[in-house]
Amino acid sequence: MRTLLWLGACLWAQTETLSLLALYQAIRERHPLWRAITLHPEVAAAGLQATQSAWDPTLSASYIGKDFKNQLYYTLFNADLKVPLYNAFDLKALYEKTFGFSLNPEDVTPDAGLLGVGLSIPLGQGLLIDYRRTAIEKARLYFRMSYPERQLTAATFLYEVAIDYWGWFSAYYKAQVYQQQLLVAADRYSFLREAFLQGEASRFDTLEAALEVALRRQQLQNARAELIKKALLVARHLWLEDENALSTFSTRYKPDSTLPYLPTTTWVELVNTHPKLQMYELKRRIVQIERRWAAEQLRPRLQVDYAFLRDPTQWQVGWSRPFQTNYKLVVTFAMPLYLRQARGQLTEARLRLLQLESEQLYEARSLYTKSLGQLTLIDSLYQQLEEQEIIIQSLFELVTLENERFRAGESDLFVINRREREAFSALISLYDLYARYGLAVAEFGAIVAWVP
């Protein structure tokens, strides 16, 4: 294999080798889409931070006043601090100060104002789990889900890069083969032309040699145009600082001819820890949280708000009788009679959980079978590569023997051209197989979400 690759490599020896791993490394360093992919966890972390604002303390205040015809009827000032606690309790502190001759009796406060400290406690719905804990736990799971999402997106993107790379590989070495066969045909035509001028070769052989040169030159022109097209697809991933990097890429770089690495020993572990399966597991946990919250909403809502009220000038008095005097108590009860919304949400959560479990089982088997089938294809392509090398060696030996017969007058130019076409066509097929092998390895990496 290395010998056959050297036949073409000697033509453009001034170029620099660019391996697929080096291309991946350049993408990690400079590609804007790769930067966008790496931002997935940061975006999810920002969403988690926004959701955690449900636990942020809240300070609020209000002022209401009425003055009419130079007569102050009343002023009402209220300020409160609310501190949510993790267990759905809310710690509250308040301050009220009012004055005026037209106050409602319930709004009257001492001259120094009124202080209050208390709790808001859900004794029914929301005691075991509430909407805040539901939202935050879901946000945490979504944050964890961002990592397998990033890995899956990165593996898909690198597979697209590998498709461009192996297309460039095939076009590059095909162009070398076409140039090699053009040089062979051109050398033969020069030899026959000199022989024809000296009367030692027929016009028929000379004309056939000239036509073969023209045909092979056309093939080389098409191959070079295809090479430039494929090379530009790879060059777009490099993001080099040189302004002429795109235009000079096809003459500056050549693809690496070494076989790509295949993680055959750890592929079962890669399947078992696949990002899709991790995402399914996290989605199931999210639905389980939603199911708990839906079940919690079946309970009646019983909210108790209690605040112990004190005059700031007499703060030390009355603490021994918190439920006998100087307090504010609000008890709220509510319960839908049919509970259709809660029962519907609970049923939906149970069904979604069954759906995710079924999809996860199918995805696990599908990933295993796809990986196993892809490994079988890779093994088959590797065997075909070895067999194709043997075929090529035999075909070039036939070309050499046919040339010896031609010089001895036992063969003609038509047979030599046919032998050469078969040999060079087999060499092109070898590079196609090589590219198919590399692409199959890249596709296997995409299936198991392997990021090299």
C-alpha positions as a Markdown table, in Angstrom:
| # | Residue | x | y | z |
|---|---|---|---|---|
| 1 | Met | 0.0 | 0.0 | 0.0 |
| 2 | Arg | 2.8 | 2.5 | 0.9 |
| 3 | Thr | 4.6 | 1.7 | -2.4 |
| 4 | Leu | 1.5 | 2.3 | -4.5 |
| 5 | Leu | 0.9 | 5.6 | -2.7 |
| 6 | Trp | 4.5 | 6.6 | -3.3 |
| 7 | Leu | 4.0 | 6.4 | -7.1 |
| 8 | Gly | 1.8 | 9.4 | -6.9 |
| 9 | Ala | 3.4 | 11.1 | -4.0 |
| 10 | Cys | 6.6 | 11.7 | -5.8 |
| 11 | Leu | 4.8 | 14.0 | -8.3 |
| 12 | Trp | 3.8 | 16.7 | -5.7 |
| 13 | Ala | 6.5 | 16.1 | -3.1 |
| 14 | Gln | 6.6 | 19.8 | -2.2 |
| 15 | Thr | 3.2 | 19.7 | -0.5 |
| 16 | Glu | 2.6 | 19.5 | 3.3 |
| 17 | Thr | 0.7 | 16.5 | 4.7 |
| 18 | Leu | -2.5 | 17.3 | 6.5 |
| 19 | Ser | -3.9 | 14.4 | 8.5 |
| 20 | Leu | -7.5 | 14.1 | 9.6 |
| 21 | Leu | -6.5 | 14.4 | 13.2 |
| 22 | Ala | -4.6 | 17.6 | 12.5 |
| 23 | Leu | -7.6 | 18.9 | 10.7 |
| 24 | Tyr | -9.7 | 18.1 | 13.8 |
| 25 | Gln | -7.2 | 19.9 | 16.0 |
| 26 | Ala | -7.3 | 23.0 | 13.8 |
| 27 | Ile | -11.1 | 22.9 | 14.0 |
| 28 | Arg | -11.0 | 22.8 | 17.8 |
| 29 | Glu | -8.7 | 25.8 | 17.8 |
| 30 | Arg | -10.3 | 28.2 | 15.3 |
| 31 | His | -13.6 | 27.0 | 13.8 |
| 32 | Pro | -16.5 | 29.2 | 14.8 |
| 33 | Leu | -19.0 | 26.4 | 14.6 |
| 34 | Trp | -16.9 | 24.4 | 17.0 |
| 35 | Arg | -17.0 | 27.3 | 19.4 |
| 36 | Ala | -20.8 | 27.4 | 19.1 |
| 37 | Ile | -21.0 | 23.7 | 19.9 |
| 38 | Thr | -18.8 | 24.1 | 23.0 |
| 39 | Leu | -21.2 | 26.8 | 24.3 |
| 40 | His | -24.0 | 24.3 | 24.8 |
| 41 | Pro | -23.2 | 23.8 | 28.6 |
| 42 | Glu | -22.8 | 27.5 | 29.1 |
| 43 | Val | -26.1 | 28.2 | 27.6 |
| 44 | Ala | -27.7 | 25.6 | 29.8 |
| 45 | Ala | -25.9 | 26.9 | 32.9 |
| 46 | Ala | -27.3 | 30.4 | 32.1 |
| 47 | Gly | -30.8 | 28.8 | 31.9 |
| 48 | Leu | -30.2 | 27.1 | 35.2 |
| 49 | Gln | -29.1 | 30.3 | 36.8 |
| 50 | Ala | -32.3 | 32.1 | 35.5 |
| 51 | Thr | -34.4 | 29.3 | 37.0 |
| 52 | Gln | -32.7 | 29.5 | 40.3 |
| 53 | Ser | -34.0 | 33.0 | 40.6 |
| 54 | Ala | -37.1 | 31.5 | 42.1 |
| 55 | Trp | -35.1 | 31.3 | 45.3 |
| 56 | Asp | -33.9 | 34.9 | 45.2 |
| 57 | Pro | -35.1 | 37.0 | 48.1 |
| 58 | Thr | -37.5 | 39.8 | 47.1 |
| 59 | Leu | -37.7 | 43.3 | 48.6 |
| 60 | Ser | -40.7 | 45.3 | 47.8 |
| 61 | Ala | -42.3 | 48.5 | 49.0 |
| 62 | Ser | -45.4 | 50.6 | 48.3 |
| 63 | Tyr | -46.6 | 54.1 | 49.2 |
| 64 | Ile | -50.1 | 55.4 | 48.8 |
| 65 | Gly | -51.2 | 58.9 | 49.9 |
| 66 | Lys | -54.3 | 61.1 | 49.5 |
| 67 | Asp | -54.3 | 64.9 | 49.9 |
| 68 | Phe | -57.3 | 66.9 | 48.9 |
| 69 | Lys | -57.8 | 70.7 | 49.4 |
| 70 | Asn | -54.8 | 70.9 | 51.6 |
| 71 | Gln | -56.2 | 68.1 | 53.8 |
| 72 | Leu | -54.1 | 65.0 | 54.2 |
| 73 | Tyr | -56.5 | 62.1 | 54.3 |
| 74 | Tyr | -54.0 | 59.3 | 54.7 |
| 75 | Thr | -50.7 | 57.9 | 53.8 |
| 76 | Leu | -49.9 | 54.2 | 53.6 |
| 77 | Phe | -46.4 | 52.8 | 53.5 |
| 78 | Asn | -45.6 | 49.1 | 53.3 |
| 79 | Ala | -42.3 | 47.3 | 52.9 |
| 80 | Asp | -41.7 | 43.6 | 53.0 |
| 81 | Leu | -38.9 | 41.1 | 52.5 |
| 82 | Lys | -39.6 | 37.6 | 51.2 |
| 83 | Val | -36.9 | 34.9 | 51.5 |
| 84 | Pro | -37.9 | 31.6 | 49.8 |
| 85 | Leu | -36.6 | 28.5 | 51.5 |
| 86 | Tyr | -35.9 | 25.2 | 49.7 |
| 87 | Asn | -38.7 | 23.3 | 51.5 |
| 88 | Ala | -41.4 | 25.5 | 49.9 |
| 89 | Phe | -41.6 | 27.7 | 53.1 |
| 90 | Asp | -41.2 | 31.5 | 52.7 |
| 91 | Leu | -39.7 | 33.6 | 55.4 |
| 92 | Lys | -41.3 | 37.0 | 55.5 |
| 93 | Ala | -40.5 | 40.3 | 57.2 |
| 94 | Leu | -42.7 | 43.4 | 56.9 |
| 95 | Tyr | -42.9 | 47.0 | 58.0 |
| 96 | Glu | -46.0 | 49.2 | 57.9 |
| 97 | Lys | -46.4 | 52.9 | 58.8 |
| 98 | Thr | -49.6 | 54.8 | 58.3 |
| 99 | Phe | -51.1 | 58.1 | 59.4 |
| 100 | Gly | -54.0 | 60.4 | 58.6 |
| 101 | Phe | -57.5 | 61.2 | 59.9 |
| 102 | Ser | -59.3 | 59.0 | 57.3 |
| 103 | Leu | -57.6 | 55.7 | 57.8 |
| 104 | Asn | -59.4 | 52.4 | 57.8 |
| 105 | Pro | -59.2 | 50.8 | 61.3 |
| 106 | Glu | -57.3 | 47.8 | 59.9 |
| 107 | Asp | -54.6 | 50.1 | 58.5 |
| 108 | Val | -53.9 | 51.9 | 61.8 |
| 109 | Thr | -50.3 | 51.4 | 63.0 |
| 110 | Pro | -48.4 | 52.7 | 66.1 |
| 111 | Asp | -46.6 | 56.0 | 65.7 |
| 112 | Ala | -43.3 | 54.2 | 65.1 |
| 113 | Gly | -44.8 | 51.8 | 62.6 |
| 114 | Leu | -45.4 | 48.1 | 62.7 |
| 115 | Leu | -42.9 | 45.3 | 62.3 |
| 116 | Gly | -43.7 | 41.8 | 61.5 |
| 117 | Val | -41.8 | 38.5 | 61.1 |
| 118 | Gly | -43.5 | 35.3 | 59.9 |
| 119 | Leu | -43.7 | 32.3 | 57.6 |
| 120 | Ser | -45.7 | 31.1 | 54.7 |
| 121 | Ile | -46.3 | 27.4 | 54.9 |
| 122 | Pro | -48.1 | 25.1 | 52.4 |
| 123 | Leu | -49.7 | 22.3 | 54.4 |
| 124 | Gly | -51.4 | 20.7 | 51.5 |
| 125 | Gln | -50.3 | 21.0 | 47.9 |
| 126 | Gly | -46.7 | 22.0 | 47.6 |
| 127 | Leu | -45.5 | 20.6 | 50.9 |
| 128 | Leu | -43.6 | 17.6 | 49.3 |
| 129 | Ile | -42.8 | 19.2 | 46.0 |
| 130 | Asp | -43.7 | 22.6 | 44.6 |
| 131 | Tyr | -43.4 | 24.4 | 41.3 |
| 132 | Arg | -40.1 | 26.0 | 42.4 |
| 133 | Arg | -38.4 | 22.7 | 43.2 |
| 134 | Thr | -39.9 | 21.2 | 40.1 |
| 135 | Ala | -38.5 | 23.9 | 37.8 |
| 136 | Ile | -35.1 | 24.0 | 39.4 |
| 137 | Glu | -34.6 | 20.2 | 39.4 |
| 138 | Lys | -35.7 | 20.1 | 35.8 |
| 139 | Ala | -33.2 | 22.9 | 34.9 |
| 140 | Arg | -30.4 | 21.0 | 36.6 |
| 141 | Leu | -31.2 | 17.9 | 34.5 |
| 142 | Tyr | -31.4 | 20.0 | 31.4 |
| 143 | Phe | -27.9 | 21.4 | 32.3 |
| 144 | Arg | -26.6 | 17.8 | 32.6 |
| 145 | Met | -28.2 | 17.0 | 29.3 |
| 146 | Ser | -26.3 | 19.7 | 27.6 |
| 147 | Tyr | -23.0 | 17.7 | 27.8 |
| 148 | Pro | -24.3 | 14.6 | 25.9 |
| 149 | Glu | -26.0 | 17.0 | 23.5 |
| 150 | Arg | -22.6 | 18.7 | 22.9 |
| 151 | Gln | -20.9 | 15.4 | 22.4 |
| 152 | Leu | -23.6 | 14.3 | 19.9 |
| 153 | Thr | -23.4 | 17.5 | 18.0 |
| 154 | Ala | -19.6 | 17.5 | 17.9 |
| 155 | Ala | -19.5 | 13.9 | 16.6 |
| 156 | Thr | -22.0 | 14.7 | 13.9 |
| 157 | Phe | -20.0 | 17.8 | 12.9 |
| 158 | Leu | -16.7 | 15.9 | 12.8 |
| 159 | Tyr | -18.4 | 13.3 | 10.6 |
| 160 | Glu | -19.3 | 16.0 | 8.1 |
| 161 | Val | -15.7 | 17.2 | 8.2 |
| 162 | Ala | -14.5 | 13.6 | 7.6 |
| 163 | Ile | -16.8 | 13.3 | 4.5 |
| 164 | Asp | -15.1 | 16.4 | 3.0 |
| 165 | Tyr | -11.7 | 15.1 | 4.0 |
| 166 | Trp | -12.1 | 11.6 | 2.4 |
| 167 | Gly | -13.7 | 13.2 | -0.7 |
| 168 | Trp | -10.5 | 15.3 | -1.0 |
| 169 | Phe | -8.3 | 12.3 | -0.4 |
| 170 | Ser | -10.0 | 10.4 | -3.2 |
| 171 | Ala | -9.8 | 13.3 | -5.6 |
| 172 | Tyr | -6.2 | 14.0 | -4.7 |
| 173 | Tyr | -4.8 | 10.6 | -5.4 |
| 174 | Lys | -7.0 | 10.1 | -8.5 |
| 175 | Ala | -5.4 | 13.2 | -9.9 |
| 176 | Gln | -2.0 | 11.8 | -9.2 |
| 177 | Val | -2.9 | 8.5 | -11.0 |
| 178 | Tyr | -4.2 | 10.4 | -14.0 |
| 179 | Gln | -1.0 | 12.5 | -14.1 |
| 180 | Gln | 1.1 | 9.4 | -13.7 |
| 181 | Gln | -0.7 | 7.6 | -16.6 |
| 182 | Leu | -0.4 | 10.8 | -18.7 |
| 183 | Leu | 3.4 | 10.9 | -18.2 |
| 184 | Val | 3.6 | 7.2 | -19.2 |
| 185 | Ala | 1.6 | 7.9 | -22.4 |
| 186 | Ala | 3.5 | 11.1 | -23.2 |
| 187 | Asp | 6.9 | 9.2 | -22.8 |
| 188 | Arg | 5.6 | 6.4 | -25.1 |
| 189 | Tyr | 4.4 | 9.0 | -27.7 |
| 190 | Ser | 7.7 | 10.8 | -27.7 |
| 191 | Phe | 9.5 | 7.4 | -28.2 |
| 192 | Leu | 7.2 | 6.3 | -31.1 |
| 193 | Arg | 7.3 | 9.8 | -32.7 |
| 194 | Glu | 11.1 | 9.6 | -32.9 |
| 195 | Ala | 10.9 | 6.0 | -34.1 |
| 196 | Phe | 8.4 | 7.0 | -36.8 |
| 197 | Leu | 10.6 | 9.8 | -38.1 |
| 198 | Gln | 13.4 | 7.3 | -38.3 |
| 199 | Gly | 11.1 | 4.8 | -40.1 |
| 200 | Glu | 11.2 | 2.3 | -37.3 |
| 201 | Ala | 7.5 | 2.7 | -36.2 |
| 202 | Ser | 4.2 | 2.7 | -38.0 |
| 203 | Arg | 2.0 | 5.8 | -38.4 |
| 204 | Phe | -0.9 | 3.8 | -36.9 |
| 205 | Asp | 1.0 | 3.2 | -33.6 |
| 206 | Thr | 2.1 | 6.8 | -33.5 |
| 207 | Leu | -1.4 | 8.1 | -34.1 |
| 208 | Glu | -2.8 | 5.8 | -31.4 |
| 209 | Ala | -0.2 | 7.0 | -28.9 |
| 210 | Ala | -1.1 | 10.6 | -29.7 |
| 211 | Leu | -4.8 | 10.0 | -29.2 |
| 212 | Glu | -4.1 | 8.2 | -25.9 |
| 213 | Val | -2.1 | 11.2 | -24.7 |
| 214 | Ala | -5.0 | 13.5 | -25.6 |
| 215 | Leu | -7.6 | 11.3 | -23.8 |
| 216 | Arg | -5.5 | 11.0 | -20.7 |
| 217 | Arg | -4.9 | 14.8 | -20.6 |
| 218 | Gln | -8.6 | 15.3 | -20.6 |
| 219 | Gln | -9.0 | 12.9 | -17.7 |
| 220 | Leu | -6.3 | 14.8 | -15.8 |
| 221 | Gln | -8.0 | 18.1 | -16.4 |
| 222 | Asn | -11.3 | 16.8 | -15.1 |
| 223 | Ala | -9.5 | 15.2 | -12.1 |
| 224 | Arg | -7.8 | 18.5 | -11.2 |
| 225 | Ala | -11.0 | 20.5 | -11.4 |
| 226 | Glu | -12.6 | 17.9 | -9.1 |
| 227 | Leu | -9.6 | 18.1 | -6.8 |
| 228 | Ile | -9.9 | 21.9 | -6.4 |
| 229 | Lys | -13.6 | 21.6 | -5.7 |
| 230 | Lys | -13.0 | 18.9 | -3.0 |
| 231 | Ala | -10.0 | 20.7 | -1.6 |
| 232 | Leu | -12.0 | 23.9 | -1.1 |
| 233 | Leu | -14.5 | 21.9 | 1.0 |
| 234 | Val | -11.7 | 20.9 | 3.3 |
| 235 | Ala | -10.1 | 24.4 | 3.3 |
| 236 | Arg | -13.2 | 26.0 | 4.6 |
| 237 | His | -12.7 | 24.2 | 7.9 |
| 238 | Leu | -9.2 | 25.5 | 8.6 |
| 239 | Trp | -9.9 | 29.2 | 9.1 |
| 240 | Leu | -6.2 | 30.1 | 8.6 |
| 241 | Glu | -5.1 | 33.7 | 9.0 |
| 242 | Asp | -3.5 | 33.7 | 5.6 |
| 243 | Glu | -5.8 | 35.5 | 3.1 |
| 244 | Asn | -4.6 | 33.2 | 0.3 |
| 245 | Ala | -5.2 | 30.0 | 2.3 |
| 246 | Leu | -8.2 | 29.0 | 0.2 |
| 247 | Ser | -6.6 | 29.6 | -3.2 |
| 248 | Thr | -3.3 | 27.9 | -2.3 |
| 249 | Phe | -4.7 | 25.0 | -0.2 |
| 250 | Ser | -4.9 | 22.5 | -3.1 |
| 251 | Thr | -1.1 | 23.0 | -3.9 |
| 252 | Arg | 0.1 | 23.4 | -0.3 |
| 253 | Tyr | -1.5 | 20.4 | 1.4 |
| 254 | Lys | -2.0 | 16.7 | 0.6 |
| 255 | Pro | -4.0 | 14.2 | 2.5 |
| 256 | Asp | -2.5 | 11.6 | 4.8 |
| 257 | Ser | -2.3 | 8.1 | 3.5 |
| 258 | Thr | -2.2 | 6.2 | 6.9 |
| 259 | Leu | -5.1 | 4.2 | 8.0 |
| 260 | Pro | -7.4 | 6.0 | 10.4 |
| 261 | Tyr | -7.7 | 4.8 | 14.0 |
| 262 | Leu | -10.6 | 2.6 | 14.9 |
| 263 | Pro | -11.7 | 2.1 | 18.5 |
| 264 | Thr | -12.7 | -1.6 | 18.1 |
| 265 | Thr | -11.8 | -2.6 | 21.7 |
| 266 | Thr | -14.1 | -0.1 | 23.4 |
| 267 | Trp | -17.0 | 0.1 | 21.0 |
| 268 | Val | -19.4 | -1.8 | 23.3 |
| 269 | Glu | -18.7 | 0.6 | 26.1 |
| 270 | Leu | -19.1 | 3.5 | 23.7 |
| 271 | Val | -22.6 | 2.2 | 22.8 |
| 272 | Asn | -23.6 | 1.6 | 26.4 |
| 273 | Thr | -22.6 | 5.1 | 27.3 |
| 274 | His | -23.9 | 6.7 | 24.2 |
| 275 | Pro | -25.1 | 10.3 | 24.5 |
| 276 | Lys | -28.5 | 9.5 | 23.1 |
| 277 | Leu | -29.0 | 6.9 | 25.9 |
| 278 | Gln | -27.8 | 9.4 | 28.5 |
| 279 | Met | -30.3 | 11.9 | 27.1 |
| 280 | Tyr | -33.1 | 9.4 | 27.3 |
| 281 | Glu | -32.2 | 8.6 | 30.9 |
| 282 | Leu | -32.2 | 12.3 | 31.8 |
| 283 | Lys | -35.5 | 12.9 | 29.9 |
| 284 | Arg | -37.1 | 10.1 | 31.9 |
| 285 | Arg | -36.0 | 11.7 | 35.1 |
| 286 | Ile | -37.5 | 15.0 | 34.0 |
| 287 | Val | -40.8 | 13.3 | 33.2 |
| 288 | Gln | -40.7 | 11.6 | 36.6 |
| 289 | Ile | -40.3 | 15.0 | 38.3 |
| 290 | Glu | -43.3 | 16.3 | 36.2 |
| 291 | Arg | -45.3 | 13.2 | 37.3 |
| 292 | Arg | -44.5 | 13.9 | 40.9 |
| 293 | Trp | -45.6 | 17.5 | 40.5 |
| 294 | Ala | -48.8 | 16.4 | 38.7 |
| 295 | Ala | -49.6 | 13.9 | 41.5 |
| 296 | Glu | -48.9 | 16.7 | 44.1 |
| 297 | Gln | -51.5 | 18.9 | 42.4 |
| 298 | Leu | -54.2 | 16.2 | 43.2 |
| 299 | Arg | -53.9 | 17.3 | 46.9 |
| 300 | Pro | -56.0 | 20.3 | 48.1 |
| 301 | Arg | -54.2 | 23.6 | 48.5 |
| 302 | Leu | -53.9 | 24.7 | 52.1 |
| 303 | Gln | -51.7 | 27.7 | 52.6 |
| 304 | Val | -51.0 | 29.2 | 56.1 |
| 305 | Asp | -49.4 | 32.7 | 56.4 |
| 306 | Tyr | -48.5 | 33.8 | 59.9 |
| 307 | Ala | -46.7 | 36.9 | 60.9 |
| 308 | Phe | -45.9 | 38.0 | 64.5 |
| 309 | Leu | -46.5 | 41.8 | 64.8 |
| 310 | Arg | -44.6 | 44.1 | 67.1 |
| 311 | Asp | -44.4 | 47.8 | 67.9 |
| 312 | Pro | -40.7 | 48.8 | 67.3 |
| 313 | Thr | -40.6 | 50.7 | 70.6 |
| 314 | Gln | -41.8 | 47.6 | 72.5 |
| 315 | Trp | -39.9 | 44.9 | 70.6 |
| 316 | Gln | -39.0 | 42.9 | 73.7 |
| 317 | Val | -42.6 | 42.5 | 74.9 |
| 318 | Gly | -45.0 | 39.7 | 73.9 |
| 319 | Trp | -42.8 | 37.0 | 72.6 |
| 320 | Ser | -44.2 | 34.4 | 75.0 |
| 321 | Arg | -47.7 | 34.6 | 73.5 |
| 322 | Pro | -47.2 | 34.5 | 69.7 |
| 323 | Phe | -50.6 | 33.0 | 68.9 |
| 324 | Gln | -52.7 | 34.9 | 71.5 |
| 325 | Thr | -52.1 | 38.5 | 70.5 |
| 326 | Asn | -50.2 | 40.7 | 68.1 |
| 327 | Tyr | -50.2 | 38.4 | 65.0 |
| 328 | Lys | -51.6 | 38.2 | 61.6 |
| 329 | Leu | -52.9 | 34.9 | 60.3 |
| 330 | Val | -54.2 | 34.0 | 56.8 |
| 331 | Val | -55.4 | 30.5 | 56.0 |
| 332 | Thr | -56.2 | 29.8 | 52.3 |
| 333 | Phe | -58.0 | 26.6 | 51.1 |
| 334 | Ala | -58.7 | 25.7 | 47.5 |
| 335 | Met | -59.5 | 22.5 | 45.7 |
| 336 | Pro | -60.8 | 21.9 | 42.2 |
| 337 | Leu | -63.8 | 19.6 | 42.3 |
| 338 | Tyr | -63.1 | 17.5 | 39.3 |
| 339 | Leu | -59.3 | 17.7 | 39.2 |
| 340 | Arg | -59.3 | 17.3 | 35.5 |
| 341 | Gln | -56.2 | 19.3 | 34.9 |
| 342 | Ala | -54.1 | 17.4 | 37.5 |
| 343 | Arg | -55.4 | 14.0 | 36.5 |
| 344 | Gly | -54.8 | 14.8 | 32.8 |
| 345 | Gln | -51.2 | 15.9 | 33.5 |
| 346 | Leu | -50.6 | 12.9 | 35.6 |
| 347 | Thr | -51.8 | 10.5 | 32.9 |
| 348 | Glu | -49.8 | 12.4 | 30.3 |
| 349 | Ala | -46.7 | 12.1 | 32.4 |
| 350 | Arg | -47.2 | 8.3 | 32.9 |
| 351 | Leu | -47.7 | 7.8 | 29.1 |
| 352 | Arg | -44.7 | 9.9 | 28.2 |
| 353 | Leu | -42.6 | 7.9 | 30.6 |
| 354 | Leu | -43.7 | 4.7 | 28.9 |
| 355 | Gln | -42.9 | 6.2 | 25.5 |
| 356 | Leu | -39.4 | 7.3 | 26.6 |
| 357 | Glu | -38.7 | 3.8 | 28.0 |
| 358 | Ser | -39.8 | 2.1 | 24.8 |
| 359 | Glu | -37.8 | 4.6 | 22.7 |
| 360 | Gln | -34.7 | 4.1 | 24.9 |
| 361 | Leu | -34.9 | 0.3 | 24.5 |
| 362 | Tyr | -35.2 | 0.6 | 20.7 |
| 363 | Glu | -32.4 | 3.1 | 20.5 |
| 364 | Ala | -30.0 | 0.9 | 22.5 |
| 365 | Arg | -30.6 | -2.0 | 20.2 |
| 366 | Ser | -30.5 | 0.1 | 17.2 |
| 367 | Leu | -27.1 | 1.6 | 18.2 |
| 368 | Tyr | -25.7 | -1.9 | 18.9 |
| 369 | Thr | -26.9 | -3.3 | 15.5 |
| 370 | Lys | -25.7 | -0.2 | 13.6 |
| 371 | Ser | -22.3 | -0.4 | 15.2 |
| 372 | Leu | -21.9 | -4.1 | 14.6 |
| 373 | Gly | -23.0 | -3.7 | 11.0 |
| 374 | Gln | -20.6 | -0.9 | 10.5 |
| 375 | Leu | -17.7 | -2.9 | 11.9 |
| 376 | Thr | -18.6 | -5.7 | 9.6 |
| 377 | Leu | -18.4 | -3.3 | 6.6 |
| 378 | Ile | -15.1 | -1.9 | 7.8 |
| 379 | Asp | -13.6 | -5.4 | 8.1 |
| 380 | Ser | -14.9 | -6.2 | 4.6 |
| 381 | Leu | -13.4 | -3.0 | 3.2 |
| 382 | Tyr | -10.0 | -3.8 | 4.8 |
| 383 | Gln | -10.0 | -7.2 | 3.2 |
| 384 | Gln | -10.8 | -5.7 | -0.1 |
| 385 | Leu | -7.9 | -3.3 | 0.3 |
| 386 | Glu | -5.5 | -6.1 | 0.8 |
| 387 | Glu | -6.9 | -8.0 | -2.2 |
| 388 | Gln | -6.8 | -4.9 | -4.3 |
| 389 | Glu | -3.1 | -4.4 | -3.6 |
| 390 | Ile | -2.4 | -7.9 | -4.8 |
| 391 | Ile | -4.5 | -7.3 | -7.9 |
| 392 | Ile | -2.7 | -4.0 | -8.7 |
| 393 | Gln | 0.8 | -5.6 | -8.3 |
| 394 | Ser | -0.2 | -8.3 | -10.7 |
| 395 | Leu | -1.7 | -5.9 | -13.2 |
| 396 | Phe | 1.5 | -3.7 | -13.2 |
| 397 | Glu | 3.6 | -6.9 | -13.7 |
| 398 | Leu | 1.4 | -7.7 | -16.8 |
| 399 | Val | 2.1 | -4.1 | -18.1 |
| 400 | Thr | 5.8 | -4.6 | -17.7 |
| 401 | Leu | 5.7 | -8.0 | -19.4 |
| 402 | Glu | 3.5 | -6.6 | -22.2 |
| 403 | Asn | 6.1 | -3.8 | -22.8 |
| 404 | Glu | 8.8 | -6.4 | -23.1 |
| 405 | Arg | 6.7 | -8.3 | -25.6 |
| 406 | Phe | 6.1 | -5.1 | -27.5 |
| 407 | Arg | 9.8 | -4.4 | -27.7 |
| 408 | Ala | 10.3 | -7.9 | -29.0 |
| 409 | Gly | 7.6 | -7.4 | -31.7 |
| 410 | Glu | 5.2 | -9.9 | -30.1 |
| 411 | Ser | 2.5 | -7.4 | -29.0 |
| 412 | Asp | 1.0 | -4.2 | -30.2 |
| 413 | Leu | 0.2 | -0.8 | -28.7 |
| 414 | Phe | -3.5 | -1.4 | -28.4 |
| 415 | Val | -2.9 | -4.3 | -26.0 |
| 416 | Ile | -0.4 | -2.2 | -23.9 |
| 417 | Asn | -2.9 | 0.7 | -23.6 |
| 418 | Arg | -5.6 | -1.7 | -22.5 |
| 419 | Arg | -3.3 | -3.3 | -19.9 |
| 420 | Glu | -2.3 | 0.2 | -18.6 |
| 421 | Arg | -5.9 | 1.3 | -18.4 |
| 422 | Glu | -6.8 | -1.8 | -16.4 |
| 423 | Ala | -3.8 | -1.2 | -14.0 |
| 424 | Phe | -4.5 | 2.5 | -13.5 |
| 425 | Ser | -8.2 | 1.9 | -13.2 |
| 426 | Ala | -7.5 | -0.7 | -10.5 |
| 427 | Leu | -5.2 | 1.9 | -8.7 |
| 428 | Ile | -8.0 | 4.4 | -8.8 |
| 429 | Ser | -10.4 | 1.8 | -7.3 |
| 430 | Leu | -7.8 | 1.2 | -4.6 |
| 431 | Tyr | -7.9 | 4.9 | -3.6 |
| 432 | Asp | -11.7 | 4.7 | -3.8 |
| 433 | Leu | -11.6 | 1.8 | -1.4 |
| 434 | Tyr | -9.2 | 3.6 | 0.8 |
| 435 | Ala | -11.6 | 6.6 | 1.0 |
| 436 | Arg | -14.6 | 4.3 | 1.6 |
| 437 | Tyr | -12.6 | 2.7 | 4.4 |
| 438 | Gly | -11.8 | 6.0 | 6.0 |
| 439 | Leu | -15.4 | 7.2 | 5.6 |
| 440 | Ala | -16.7 | 4.0 | 7.1 |
| 441 | Val | -14.5 | 4.5 | 10.1 |
| 442 | Ala | -15.7 | 8.1 | 10.4 |
| 443 | Glu | -19.3 | 6.9 | 10.1 |
| 444 | Phe | -18.7 | 4.4 | 12.9 |
| 445 | Gly | -17.4 | 7.2 | 15.0 |
| 446 | Ala | -20.6 | 9.2 | 14.3 |
| 447 | Ile | -22.8 | 6.2 | 15.2 |
| 448 | Val | -21.1 | 5.7 | 18.6 |
| 449 | Ala | -20.7 | 9.5 | 19.1 |
| 450 | Trp | -16.9 | 9.1 | 19.4 |
| 451 | Val | -15.0 | 12.4 | 19.4 |
| 452 | Pro | -11.3 | 11.8 | 18.8 |
